[in-house]
Amino acid sequence: MVGVTVRFEQVSATRLRVVDDIEHTSFEVGTFEETRPETTAGERFRLPVDAAVGVETSGLQLPKLMGVVVRNGDGETVAQSSNREPVVLPRGRYTLEVNTAPMKLYIAVDAPLRVTYGTGSTDIRFDRSAAVALGARSFHEQPAGTVTTTMEPETLMRAVATLGSSLQTISPERSFPTLRGHPPLLRVGDEFDVPDGIERPDTELTLVLPRDPAAVFAATPVAYYLGADVVPGETPRLDGPGWSHQLTADTDLETGLARTLRQTFFLDCLTRTEGYYPVDLHEREAVEATLPLDFGDLYGRPMADQVGAYLDVPFADVEPLLPEWNLTTDVWPTADNVEMLPFLAKDLSLVRCPSERSSDSLRAEPKAVSDFFRAAVPEDGLARGGTSSDDSSEASRGTERPPVDIVTPEPTETVEHAWVGDGYPLGASKSTPESYRRRLDREATDRTSIEITVVCNDPQMRDEDVVADLYGCRELLDFEVEVHYDLTRDQLVQVLETPTNFLHYIGHVDERGLQCADGYLDVTTLECDVAVDSFLLNACQSHEQGEALLDRGSYAGVVTLSDVANASATAFGQTIARLLNCGFTFRSALSVAQEAHVVGYRYTVLGDGGMSLCQAESGVLVVPTVEPCSEDGYLSVQFDFFPSRQHEVGSLVIPYLPNQSKYYLATGKSERKCLRLSDFREFLELETTPVWTSSGLRWSSELELSELD
């Protein structure tokens, strides 16, 4: 019962587990009778699957509330349940697509069908025992090959134009992440070369750009998403049959490209509701009341006509309706960073290129950084540095360090912000091509649990070892948590060489390395690879040791850029632990934690910030903001939506609330609405989630709603 990366395993006589060995995700399905699964062919499904099994049963039970789309043998949608609505269908040949699972999950059956919901489960019943096929496909994607380019602008344009070859459709459904595919990789060589089979789709769209690598870098996500050709020209524009859209008519090129991507992607998400997924979408309702667009007519038109119609609408008219964009990445347009472009395209990041490495953007101590470090005086007199002291009452345990290259990128309006280049960014994460390539090279393992290692190497910091209890408080996931105290250097090396999904280090760091019971371990001197997938080094100025872990095999980690006080670091560490445990990516966890803790801006993410420690329970992460409502017994609630590793930008989400039938795009915010206390309490009981209140970030499992009314 083994597929390429996905496998089915029998947990008990009435339970199956679907496991994705590369993405480290799993999902259980119950049967109403004892059954023995048998490997079956994937031909039962219209869409590709990595593994499939067949069982004989009168019904299946999914262990949480889940949306279901039902299609007939011709692939037409005949019913769907988005928010616990029952589905009853006569005998027929049906395929069910289960939403919010951590992999694509399909159920095929020829029988009468009934879908009902319990308090925390989804039941799929047939009139009698039937032959049922379950198929699963991993969200993990591989590029089709590597395109070689030079840094000559026209050649670079030809290379970037190939990225759209991975689009699995040029219909508006390509706005779904599973239908975009991973673009081919890029590398710099002596001459241009494209492997056989990598061909740009015929979209009749052409991006015209200046002969400047920075312009090509900034245009990469647009070229990928639109499957556009890229050519040199004097006037930056996007051309289609019979129309031309100027990119710099009233703004700079980077902003014009960002607007084009946001506008076309957003309107594709609305147009696609006329097709394979006819859902009731909140954002479409708002647009139809404001803009003169006929989505029914648009859906049937060629792609280039659709894009032209979208861009006929002035951006100023669309902008108030756009959801927050998820990610902006600042990239130095150098040969070393060409390899990063396919990954930025896959993430649909907005791209900016710093104009030059001037002393205004990168230096040892710009004014913003000086202010930052002056504000970093530990308020409790104890910092997580070395062991020296001075004569002040606020004795720092740090020793003098060499100046650190701190980058101060321009602010951005997106939810997340990344930096690709030299230095350590203030207020953003630091990404590298190597860490993103490692995402693709990740090997399958047969582990079904998530392994957490907590190391506390200072007795005065044991207040933070309670994080061991915060990891693993998830009913549907298995965690194995190990806690170590006062490790020696050799013991810490052994920990670093032992496979684990996450290392939470609590202790001291200075220029000598990580403090141990018998001295310091400098990771930069290790000649071995490490087996730690990700980490939090919760200690003073831990960025250099964190970068050394990345260089030796880790994927991502959270580090500090300055001294941090014990009390503040403990609170921040607990928040990060809980966010990662919920399924937030490293970047999104950092953005929430930085808003919750002033000290959070002394932390940054290194490596692949889109990585997550574990799957999000409901697919897309939902964070409510709660305020009092004018009516007694009600609360005013607004939801923030965060894409997850398995449900990226373009996914859909629906909060499980009474009478909630509308979906939202999985980024940005919902409208604010007044909810009954009892209804909101029921929503919070579905899973543990962070909640914004007037007193800051709280957790649903500890929140008394009567305090907020």
C-alpha positions as CSV (number, residue, x, y, z in Angstrom):
1,M,0.0,0.0,0.0
2,V,2.9,2.4,-0.8
3,G,2.7,5.2,-3.3
4,V,5.4,7.6,-4.5
5,T,5.3,9.8,-1.4
6,V,2.0,8.9,0.1
7,R,1.0,5.6,1.7
8,F,-2.0,4.1,3.5
9,E,-1.5,2.1,6.6
10,Q,-4.0,0.2,8.8
11,V,-4.0,1.5,12.4
12,S,-6.8,-0.8,13.6
13,A,-9.5,-3.0,12.2
14,T,-11.7,0.2,11.7
15,R,-9.1,2.9,11.1
16,L,-6.8,3.8,8.2
17,R,-4.1,6.4,8.2
18,V,-2.9,8.3,5.1
19,V,0.7,9.4,5.5
20,D,2.8,11.8,3.4
21,D,6.4,10.8,4.1
22,I,7.9,13.8,2.6
23,E,5.6,16.5,3.9
24,H,5.4,14.7,7.3
25,T,1.6,15.0,7.4
26,S,-1.0,12.3,8.2
27,F,-4.8,11.9,8.3
28,E,-7.0,9.2,9.7
29,V,-10.2,7.7,8.2
30,G,-12.5,5.5,10.1
31,T,-14.7,2.7,8.7
32,F,-18.1,1.6,10.2
33,E,-17.1,-2.1,10.1
34,E,-13.9,-4.0,10.4
35,T,-12.2,-4.0,7.0
36,R,-9.0,-5.0,5.3
37,P,-7.7,-2.4,2.8
38,E,-6.2,-3.7,-0.5
39,T,-4.1,-1.7,-2.9
40,T,-6.2,-0.6,-5.9
41,A,-5.6,1.2,-9.2
42,G,-5.8,5.0,-9.4
43,E,-7.9,4.8,-12.5
44,R,-11.1,5.1,-10.4
45,F,-10.3,8.8,-10.0
46,R,-10.5,11.5,-12.7
47,L,-7.6,13.4,-11.1
48,P,-4.1,11.8,-10.4
49,V,-3.4,10.2,-7.1
50,D,-0.1,8.9,-5.6
51,A,-1.7,5.9,-3.8
52,A,-5.1,4.3,-3.6
53,V,-6.7,1.5,-1.5
54,G,-10.1,-0.2,-1.7
55,V,-12.3,-1.2,1.3
56,E,-15.7,-2.8,1.8
57,T,-17.7,-0.7,4.2
58,S,-21.2,0.8,4.7
59,G,-19.6,4.2,5.6
60,L,-16.6,6.3,6.5
61,Q,-15.9,8.7,9.3
62,L,-13.6,11.6,9.1
63,P,-12.3,12.8,12.5
64,K,-13.3,16.5,12.1
65,L,-15.7,18.8,10.4
66,M,-14.7,18.9,6.7
67,G,-16.2,20.3,3.5
68,V,-17.0,17.8,0.8
69,V,-17.5,18.3,-3.0
70,V,-19.4,15.5,-4.7
71,R,-19.0,15.0,-8.5
72,N,-20.6,12.5,-10.8
73,G,-19.0,10.2,-13.3
74,D,-18.7,13.0,-15.8
75,G,-16.8,15.2,-13.3
76,E,-19.7,17.6,-12.8
77,T,-20.4,18.9,-9.3
78,V,-23.7,17.6,-8.1
79,A,-23.6,18.6,-4.5
80,Q,-21.3,20.1,-1.9
81,S,-21.3,20.7,1.8
82,S,-19.2,23.6,3.0
83,N,-20.5,24.2,6.6
84,R,-22.1,21.0,7.9
85,E,-25.0,21.0,5.4
86,P,-26.2,17.4,5.0
87,V,-26.0,15.8,1.5
88,V,-28.4,13.1,0.3
89,L,-28.0,11.6,-3.2
90,P,-29.6,8.6,-4.9
91,R,-27.5,5.7,-6.2
92,G,-24.8,6.9,-8.6
93,R,-21.2,6.8,-9.4
94,Y,-19.6,9.5,-7.3
95,T,-16.2,10.9,-6.4
96,L,-16.0,13.0,-3.2
97,E,-13.2,15.5,-2.8
98,V,-12.5,16.1,0.9
99,N,-11.4,19.7,1.7
100,T,-8.9,20.8,4.4
101,A,-7.1,17.4,4.6
102,P,-3.2,17.8,4.6
103,M,-3.1,16.0,1.2
104,K,-5.6,15.7,-1.7
105,L,-8.1,13.1,-0.5
106,Y,-10.7,11.5,-2.8
107,I,-13.4,8.9,-2.2
108,A,-14.9,6.9,-5.1
109,V,-18.1,4.9,-4.7
110,D,-21.1,3.6,-6.7
111,A,-23.9,3.7,-4.2
112,P,-26.6,6.0,-2.7
113,L,-24.8,8.6,-0.6
114,R,-25.5,10.5,2.6
115,V,-23.1,13.0,4.3
116,T,-23.9,14.1,7.8
117,Y,-22.0,15.8,10.7
118,G,-21.5,15.0,14.3
119,T,-20.1,17.3,17.0
120,G,-16.6,17.0,15.6
121,S,-16.8,14.5,12.8
122,T,-17.9,14.0,9.2
123,D,-19.9,10.8,8.4
124,I,-20.2,9.5,4.8
125,R,-22.8,6.7,4.7
126,F,-24.0,4.3,2.0
127,D,-27.2,2.3,2.1
128,R,-25.3,-1.0,2.6
129,S,-21.7,-2.3,2.4
130,A,-20.1,-1.0,-0.8
131,A,-16.8,-1.2,-2.6
132,V,-15.1,2.1,-1.8
133,A,-11.8,3.5,-3.2
134,L,-9.7,6.0,-1.3
135,G,-7.1,7.9,-3.2
136,A,-4.5,10.5,-2.0
137,R,-2.1,12.8,-3.7
138,S,0.7,14.7,-2.0
139,F,0.9,18.5,-2.1
140,H,4.7,18.0,-2.6
141,E,5.7,19.1,-6.1
142,Q,8.9,18.7,-8.1
143,P,10.1,20.9,-11.0
144,A,10.3,19.3,-14.4
145,G,14.0,20.2,-14.9
146,T,16.6,23.0,-14.7
147,V,16.9,25.9,-17.2
148,T,20.4,27.3,-17.7
149,T,20.8,31.1,-18.3
150,T,23.4,33.8,-18.3
151,M,23.1,37.1,-16.6
152,E,22.7,38.9,-19.9
153,P,19.2,40.5,-19.6
154,E,17.7,39.1,-22.8
155,T,18.9,35.6,-22.0
156,L,17.5,36.0,-18.4
157,M,14.2,37.0,-19.9
158,R,14.1,33.9,-22.0
159,A,14.8,31.8,-18.9
160,V,12.1,33.5,-16.8
161,A,9.6,33.0,-19.6
162,T,9.9,29.2,-19.2
163,L,8.6,29.3,-15.6
164,G,5.0,29.3,-16.8
165,S,5.6,25.8,-18.3
166,S,4.5,24.2,-15.0
167,L,1.0,25.7,-15.2
168,Q,-1.5,22.8,-15.4
169,T,-4.2,25.0,-16.9
170,I,-4.4,28.5,-18.3
171,S,-8.0,28.8,-17.1
172,P,-8.8,30.9,-14.0
173,E,-8.5,27.7,-12.0
174,R,-4.7,28.1,-12.1
175,S,-5.3,30.5,-9.1
176,F,-5.7,27.3,-7.1
177,P,-2.2,26.3,-5.8
178,T,-2.5,22.7,-6.8
179,L,-3.0,23.7,-10.5
180,R,0.0,25.9,-10.8
181,G,2.8,23.4,-10.4
182,H,6.4,24.0,-9.4
183,P,8.2,26.0,-12.1
184,P,11.5,24.6,-13.5
185,L,14.7,25.5,-11.6
186,L,17.1,28.1,-12.9
187,R,20.9,28.2,-12.7
188,V,23.5,30.5,-14.2
189,G,25.9,29.0,-16.8
190,D,27.8,29.9,-19.9
191,E,24.9,29.7,-22.3
192,F,21.2,29.3,-22.5
193,D,19.8,25.8,-22.3
194,V,16.2,24.4,-21.8
195,P,15.6,20.7,-21.3
196,D,13.2,18.9,-23.6
197,G,9.6,19.0,-22.4
198,I,9.8,22.5,-20.8
199,E,7.5,24.7,-23.0
200,R,5.7,27.9,-22.2
201,P,1.9,27.7,-22.7
202,D,0.4,29.6,-25.5
203,T,-1.3,32.4,-23.6
204,E,-0.8,35.2,-26.2
205,L,0.6,37.4,-23.4
206,T,4.0,39.2,-23.6
207,L,5.8,41.2,-20.9
208,V,8.0,43.9,-22.3
209,L,10.8,45.0,-20.0
210,P,13.9,47.1,-19.9
211,R,17.2,45.4,-20.4
212,D,17.9,45.3,-16.7
213,P,18.3,42.2,-14.5
214,A,16.4,44.0,-11.7
215,A,13.4,44.4,-13.9
216,V,13.5,40.7,-14.9
217,F,13.7,39.7,-11.2
218,A,10.7,41.8,-10.3
219,A,8.7,40.5,-13.2
220,T,9.3,36.8,-12.4
221,P,6.1,36.0,-10.5
222,V,3.9,37.8,-13.1
223,A,5.6,36.0,-16.0
224,Y,5.1,32.6,-14.2
225,Y,1.4,33.2,-13.2
226,L,0.4,34.6,-16.6
227,G,2.5,32.1,-18.6
228,A,3.8,35.2,-20.4
229,D,6.6,35.5,-22.9
230,V,9.3,38.1,-21.8
231,V,11.0,40.3,-24.3
232,P,13.1,43.6,-24.2
233,G,11.6,46.9,-25.0
234,E,11.6,50.6,-24.2
235,T,8.2,50.9,-22.7
236,P,7.4,48.4,-19.8
237,R,4.0,46.8,-20.5
238,L,2.0,43.7,-20.7
239,D,0.7,43.1,-24.3
240,G,-2.3,40.9,-25.3
241,P,-4.2,40.5,-28.6
242,G,-5.6,44.0,-29.4
243,W,-4.6,45.6,-26.0
244,S,-1.6,46.8,-24.1
245,H,-1.3,47.6,-20.4
246,Q,1.3,50.1,-19.4
247,L,3.2,49.1,-16.3
248,T,4.7,52.5,-15.4
249,A,1.9,54.9,-16.4
250,D,1.6,56.4,-13.0
251,T,4.1,54.5,-10.8
252,D,7.4,52.7,-10.9
253,L,8.0,49.4,-12.5
254,E,8.1,47.2,-9.4
255,T,4.8,48.7,-8.1
256,G,3.2,48.3,-11.6
257,L,4.2,44.6,-11.7
258,A,2.9,44.1,-8.2
259,R,-0.4,45.7,-9.0
260,T,-0.7,43.6,-12.2
261,L,-0.2,40.3,-10.3
262,R,-2.5,41.2,-7.5
263,Q,-5.3,42.4,-9.8
264,T,-5.2,39.5,-12.3
265,F,-4.8,36.8,-9.6
266,F,-7.7,38.2,-7.5
267,L,-10.1,38.5,-10.4
268,D,-9.2,35.0,-11.5
269,C,-10.2,33.7,-8.1
270,L,-13.6,35.3,-8.6
271,T,-14.0,34.2,-12.2
272,R,-13.2,30.6,-11.4
273,T,-16.4,30.3,-9.3
274,E,-18.2,30.0,-12.6
275,G,-16.3,26.7,-13.3
276,Y,-15.3,23.6,-11.6
277,Y,-15.7,25.0,-8.1
278,P,-19.0,27.0,-8.1
279,V,-18.7,28.2,-4.5
280,D,-20.4,31.2,-2.9
281,L,-17.4,33.6,-2.5
282,H,-17.5,36.6,-0.2
283,E,-15.1,38.6,-2.3
284,R,-17.1,38.1,-5.5
285,E,-20.2,39.6,-3.8
286,A,-18.3,42.7,-2.9
287,V,-16.8,43.1,-6.4
288,E,-20.1,42.6,-8.2
289,A,-21.7,45.4,-6.2
290,T,-18.9,47.8,-7.2
291,L,-17.2,46.8,-10.6
292,P,-18.7,46.3,-14.1
293,L,-17.5,42.7,-14.6
294,D,-19.6,39.8,-15.9
295,F,-17.8,36.7,-14.5
296,G,-20.1,34.3,-16.3
297,D,-19.1,35.9,-19.6
298,L,-15.4,36.1,-18.6
299,Y,-15.1,32.5,-17.7
300,G,-15.8,31.3,-21.2
301,R,-13.4,33.7,-22.9
302,P,-9.7,33.0,-23.8
303,M,-7.2,33.7,-21.1
304,A,-5.7,36.8,-22.8
305,D,-9.1,38.3,-23.2
306,Q,-9.8,37.7,-19.5
307,V,-6.6,39.3,-18.4
308,G,-7.2,42.3,-20.7
309,A,-10.7,42.8,-19.3
310,Y,-9.3,42.6,-15.7
311,L,-6.7,45.3,-16.5
312,D,-9.3,47.5,-18.1
313,V,-10.5,48.2,-14.6
314,P,-8.4,51.0,-13.1
315,F,-6.3,49.7,-10.2
316,A,-7.7,52.5,-8.0
317,D,-11.1,51.0,-8.3
318,V,-10.0,47.4,-7.5
319,E,-7.5,48.3,-4.7
320,P,-10.0,48.8,-1.9
321,L,-11.5,45.3,-2.6
322,L,-8.2,43.4,-2.7
323,P,-7.3,41.2,0.2
324,E,-3.9,41.6,1.9
325,W,-1.1,40.0,-0.2
326,N,0.8,37.4,1.7
327,L,4.5,38.0,0.9
328,T,7.0,40.6,-0.4
329,T,10.6,39.6,-1.0
330,D,13.5,42.0,-1.4
331,V,16.2,40.4,-3.6
332,W,19.5,41.6,-4.8
333,P,19.5,41.0,-8.5
334,T,22.8,39.0,-8.6
335,A,23.9,35.8,-10.3
336,D,23.8,34.0,-6.9
337,N,20.2,34.8,-6.4
338,V,18.9,33.7,-9.9
339,E,18.3,30.2,-8.3
340,M,15.8,31.9,-6.0
341,L,13.4,33.1,-8.7
342,P,11.4,29.9,-9.3
343,F,10.7,29.6,-5.6
344,L,9.5,33.2,-5.4
345,A,7.3,32.6,-8.4
346,K,5.9,29.4,-6.8
347,D,5.1,31.5,-3.6
348,L,3.6,34.3,-5.8
349,S,5.7,36.7,-3.8
350,L,5.9,40.4,-4.8
351,V,9.5,41.1,-5.7
352,R,11.5,44.2,-5.1
353,C,15.2,44.8,-5.9
354,P,17.2,47.1,-3.7
355,S,18.8,49.6,-6.0
356,E,22.4,49.2,-4.7
357,R,24.3,47.9,-1.7
358,S,24.8,51.4,-0.4
359,S,25.7,52.5,3.1
360,D,22.1,53.6,3.4
361,S,20.7,50.1,3.1
362,L,23.5,47.9,4.5
363,R,26.1,48.8,7.0
364,A,27.3,47.7,10.4
365,E,25.2,50.2,12.3
366,P,22.6,52.3,10.5
367,K,20.6,54.7,12.7
368,A,17.6,52.4,12.8
369,V,19.8,49.6,14.0
370,S,21.5,51.8,16.6
371,D,18.1,52.7,18.0
372,F,17.2,49.0,17.9
373,F,20.2,47.9,19.9
374,R,19.8,50.8,22.4
375,A,16.3,49.6,23.0
376,A,17.5,46.1,23.7
377,V,18.7,46.7,27.2
378,P,17.3,43.8,29.2
379,E,14.5,45.0,31.5
380,D,15.1,42.3,34.0
381,G,18.8,42.6,34.2
382,L,19.4,39.1,32.7
383,A,20.3,38.6,29.1
384,R,20.9,35.3,27.2
385,G,24.5,36.1,26.4
386,G,27.8,35.1,27.9
387,T,28.9,35.2,31.6
388,S,30.7,38.6,31.9
389,S,29.2,41.4,33.9
390,D,29.7,45.1,34.5
391,D,29.1,47.4,37.4
392,S,25.5,48.4,36.5
393,S,22.5,47.1,38.3
394,E,21.3,45.9,34.9
395,A,24.3,43.6,34.4
396,S,24.2,42.0,31.0
397,R,25.6,38.5,30.5
398,G,26.7,39.4,27.0
399,T,30.3,40.0,25.9
400,E,31.4,42.5,23.3
401,R,30.7,41.3,19.8
402,P,32.0,42.3,16.4
403,P,29.6,44.6,14.6
404,V,26.7,42.7,12.8
405,D,25.6,43.6,9.3
406,I,21.9,44.5,9.9
407,V,19.8,45.3,6.9
408,T,16.9,47.7,7.2
409,P,14.6,46.9,4.2
410,E,11.9,49.4,3.2
411,P,8.6,48.6,4.9
412,T,6.0,46.6,3.0
413,E,2.2,46.3,3.3
414,T,2.1,42.5,2.9
415,V,1.5,40.1,5.8
416,E,5.0,38.7,5.5
417,H,8.4,40.0,4.4
418,A,11.5,38.2,3.3
419,W,15.1,39.3,2.3
420,V,17.5,37.6,0.0
421,G,21.0,39.0,0.1
422,D,23.8,39.8,2.5
423,G,23.2,40.9,6.1
424,Y,20.5,40.1,8.6
425,P,17.1,41.9,8.0
426,L,15.4,43.9,10.7
427,G,11.6,43.2,10.6
428,A,11.9,40.5,7.8
429,S,13.0,36.9,7.4
430,K,16.3,36.0,5.6
431,S,15.9,33.5,2.8
432,T,18.5,31.7,0.8
433,P,18.4,29.7,-2.4
434,E,20.1,26.7,-0.6
435,S,17.4,26.4,2.0
436,Y,14.7,26.5,-0.7
437,R,16.4,23.8,-2.8
438,R,16.6,21.7,0.3
439,R,12.8,21.8,0.3
440,L,12.8,19.8,-3.0
441,D,15.5,17.4,-1.9
442,R,13.7,16.4,1.3
443,E,13.7,12.7,1.6
444,A,10.8,10.5,2.5
445,T,10.9,8.9,6.0
446,D,8.6,6.3,7.6
447,R,8.1,8.4,10.8
448,T,4.5,9.0,11.6
449,S,5.2,11.2,14.7
450,I,6.6,14.7,14.9
451,E,9.8,14.7,16.9
452,I,10.6,17.7,19.1
453,T,13.8,18.2,21.1
454,V,14.0,20.7,23.9
455,V,17.5,21.6,25.2
456,C,17.7,23.8,28.4
457,N,21.4,24.5,29.2
458,D,20.9,27.0,32.0
459,P,19.2,26.3,35.3
460,Q,18.0,29.9,35.6
461,M,16.0,29.5,32.4
462,R,14.0,26.5,33.3
463,D,10.8,28.6,33.3
464,E,10.9,28.2,29.5
465,D,11.1,24.4,29.6
466,V,7.3,24.4,30.0
467,V,7.3,24.6,26.2
468,A,7.7,20.9,26.2
469,D,4.1,20.7,27.3
470,L,3.0,23.1,24.6
471,Y,4.2,20.9,21.8
472,G,2.0,18.0,20.9
473,C,-1.3,19.2,22.4
474,R,-3.1,18.1,19.2
475,E,-5.6,15.3,19.2
476,L,-5.1,14.1,15.7
477,L,-1.3,14.2,15.5
478,D,1.4,12.1,17.3
479,F,4.3,14.0,18.9
480,E,7.4,12.7,20.6
481,V,9.0,15.3,22.8
482,E,12.4,14.9,24.4
483,V,13.8,17.3,27.0
484,H,17.5,17.6,27.8
485,Y,19.2,19.6,30.6
486,D,22.8,20.9,31.0
487,L,24.3,19.0,28.0
488,T,28.0,18.9,27.4
489,R,29.5,19.8,24.1
490,D,29.7,16.2,22.9
491,Q,26.1,15.5,24.0
492,L,24.9,18.6,22.2
493,V,26.7,17.5,19.0
494,Q,25.0,14.1,19.4
495,V,21.6,15.9,19.6
496,L,22.4,17.9,16.5
497,E,23.2,14.7,14.6
498,T,20.1,12.9,15.7
499,P,17.1,13.3,13.4
500,T,14.4,15.6,14.8
501,N,11.8,17.8,13.3
502,F,12.5,20.7,15.7
503,L,15.1,21.8,18.2
504,H,14.1,24.4,20.8
505,Y,17.4,25.6,22.4
506,I,17.1,27.6,25.7
507,G,20.4,29.0,27.0
508,H,23.3,31.3,26.3
509,V,25.0,32.2,23.1
510,D,28.0,34.5,22.6
511,E,30.9,34.7,20.1
512,R,32.2,31.3,21.4
513,G,28.9,29.5,20.4
514,L,26.2,27.7,22.3
515,Q,26.8,27.4,26.0
516,C,27.2,23.8,27.3
517,A,27.9,22.3,30.7
518,D,31.6,22.1,29.9
519,G,32.2,25.2,27.7
520,Y,30.8,26.4,24.4
521,L,30.0,24.6,21.1
522,D,30.6,26.7,18.0
523,V,28.4,25.2,15.3
524,T,30.5,27.0,12.6
525,T,33.4,24.7,13.4
526,L,31.5,21.5,13.0
527,E,32.6,19.3,10.1
528,C,29.5,17.1,10.2
529,D,26.0,17.6,8.8
530,V,23.2,18.2,11.3
531,A,19.9,16.2,11.3
532,V,17.8,19.0,12.9
533,D,15.1,20.0,10.4
534,S,14.2,23.3,12.1
535,F,15.0,25.2,15.3
536,L,14.5,28.1,17.7
537,L,17.8,29.3,19.2
538,N,16.3,31.4,22.0
539,A,19.5,33.1,23.2
540,C,21.3,36.4,22.6
541,Q,22.5,37.2,19.1
542,S,22.0,33.6,17.9
543,H,21.9,34.4,14.2
544,E,25.4,33.2,13.4
545,Q,24.9,29.9,15.1
546,G,21.6,29.5,13.3
547,E,23.1,30.2,9.9
548,A,25.7,27.6,10.7
549,L,22.9,25.1,11.3
550,L,21.4,26.0,7.9
551,D,24.7,25.6,6.2
552,R,24.9,22.0,7.7
553,G,21.5,20.8,6.6
554,S,18.7,22.5,8.5
555,Y,15.7,23.9,6.5
556,A,14.6,26.9,8.7
557,G,14.9,28.4,12.1
558,V,14.2,31.4,14.4
559,V,17.1,33.3,15.8
560,T,17.8,36.6,17.6
561,L,19.6,39.7,16.2
562,S,20.4,41.3,19.6
563,D,20.5,40.6,23.3
564,V,17.2,39.4,24.7
565,A,16.1,39.5,28.4
566,N,15.2,36.2,30.0
567,A,11.6,37.1,30.9
568,S,10.8,38.5,27.4
569,A,12.6,35.6,25.7
570,T,10.7,33.1,27.7
571,A,7.3,34.7,26.8
572,F,8.3,34.9,23.1
573,G,9.5,31.3,23.1
574,Q,6.2,30.0,24.5
575,T,4.3,32.0,21.9
576,I,6.4,30.7,19.0
577,A,6.0,27.2,20.3
578,R,2.2,27.4,20.4
579,L,2.0,29.0,16.9
580,L,4.2,26.4,15.3
581,N,2.2,23.7,17.1
582,C,-0.9,25.0,15.4
583,G,0.6,24.7,12.0
584,F,1.7,28.2,11.3
585,T,4.6,28.5,8.9
586,F,7.8,30.0,10.4
587,R,7.2,33.3,8.6
588,S,3.6,33.6,9.7
589,A,4.4,32.5,13.2
590,L,7.0,35.2,13.4
591,S,4.7,37.9,12.1
592,V,2.0,37.1,14.7
593,A,4.6,36.8,17.6
594,Q,6.2,40.1,16.6
595,E,2.8,41.8,16.9
596,A,2.2,40.1,20.3
597,H,5.7,40.9,21.8
598,V,7.7,44.1,21.5
599,V,10.8,41.9,21.8
600,G,9.7,40.0,18.7
601,Y,11.4,42.5,16.4
602,R,14.7,41.2,17.8
603,Y,14.0,37.9,16.2
604,T,14.1,36.8,12.6
605,V,13.5,33.6,10.5
606,L,16.4,32.1,8.6
607,G,16.0,29.7,5.6
608,D,12.8,28.5,4.2
609,G,10.2,30.6,6.1
610,G,7.4,28.9,4.3
611,M,8.1,25.7,6.1
612,S,5.8,24.5,8.9
613,L,6.5,22.2,11.9
614,C,3.2,20.3,11.4
615,Q,0.0,20.5,9.4
616,A,-2.7,23.0,10.2
617,E,-5.8,21.2,11.7
618,S,-8.3,23.1,9.5
619,G,-6.1,23.6,6.4
620,V,-6.0,27.4,6.5
621,L,-5.2,29.1,9.8
622,V,-7.9,31.3,11.2
623,V,-7.1,34.0,13.8
624,P,-10.1,35.9,15.3
625,T,-9.9,39.5,16.6
626,V,-12.6,40.1,19.2
627,E,-14.1,43.3,20.4
628,P,-17.2,44.1,22.5
629,C,-20.5,44.4,20.5
630,S,-23.3,46.9,21.2
631,E,-25.8,44.1,21.7
632,D,-25.7,42.1,24.9
633,G,-24.7,38.5,24.4
634,Y,-22.8,39.2,21.3
635,L,-19.2,39.8,20.3
636,S,-17.8,41.7,17.3
637,V,-15.4,39.3,15.5
638,Q,-13.1,39.7,12.5
639,F,-11.0,36.8,11.1
640,D,-7.5,36.9,9.8
641,F,-6.6,34.1,7.4
642,F,-3.1,32.7,7.0
643,P,-2.2,30.3,4.1
644,S,-0.5,27.1,5.3
645,R,2.1,24.9,3.7
646,Q,-0.6,22.5,2.4
647,H,-3.1,25.2,1.6
648,E,-1.3,28.1,-0.1
649,V,-2.3,31.4,-1.6
650,G,-5.5,30.9,-3.7
651,S,-7.0,28.3,-1.3
652,L,-10.5,28.8,0.2
653,V,-11.6,28.8,3.8
654,I,-15.0,28.9,5.5
655,P,-15.3,29.5,9.3
656,Y,-17.6,26.9,10.9
657,L,-20.3,29.3,12.2
658,P,-24.1,28.9,12.1
659,N,-25.6,30.2,8.8
660,Q,-22.2,30.8,7.4
661,S,-22.4,29.8,3.7
662,K,-19.8,32.1,2.1
663,Y,-16.2,31.1,1.5
664,Y,-13.2,33.5,1.7
665,L,-9.9,33.6,0.0
666,A,-7.3,32.2,2.3
667,T,-5.4,35.5,2.9
668,G,-6.2,38.8,4.4
669,K,-9.3,39.5,6.6
670,S,-13.0,38.9,6.7
671,E,-15.6,41.5,7.3
672,R,-16.4,42.3,10.9
673,K,-19.6,40.8,12.2
674,C,-21.5,40.4,15.5
675,L,-21.7,36.8,16.7
676,R,-23.6,35.2,19.5
677,L,-21.4,34.3,22.4
678,S,-22.6,30.7,22.3
679,D,-21.9,30.4,18.5
680,F,-18.4,31.9,18.9
681,R,-17.7,29.6,21.9
682,E,-18.6,26.6,19.8
683,F,-16.3,27.8,17.0
684,L,-13.4,28.1,19.5
685,E,-14.0,24.6,20.8
686,L,-13.2,23.1,17.4
687,E,-9.5,23.6,17.8
688,T,-6.9,25.6,19.8
689,T,-6.2,28.9,18.1
690,P,-4.7,32.3,18.9
691,V,-7.3,35.1,19.5
692,W,-6.6,38.8,19.5
693,T,-8.3,40.7,22.3
694,S,-8.0,44.2,23.8
695,S,-5.5,42.7,26.2
696,G,-3.3,41.2,23.5
697,L,-2.9,37.7,22.1
698,R,-4.8,35.0,24.0
699,W,-5.5,31.3,23.4
700,S,-8.9,29.9,22.7
701,S,-8.4,27.1,25.3
702,E,-7.8,29.6,28.1
703,L,-10.2,32.4,27.1
704,E,-13.2,33.3,29.1
705,L,-15.6,35.0,26.6
706,S,-17.6,36.5,29.4
707,E,-14.6,38.8,30.1
708,L,-15.0,40.3,26.7
709,D,-18.7,40.9,26.5
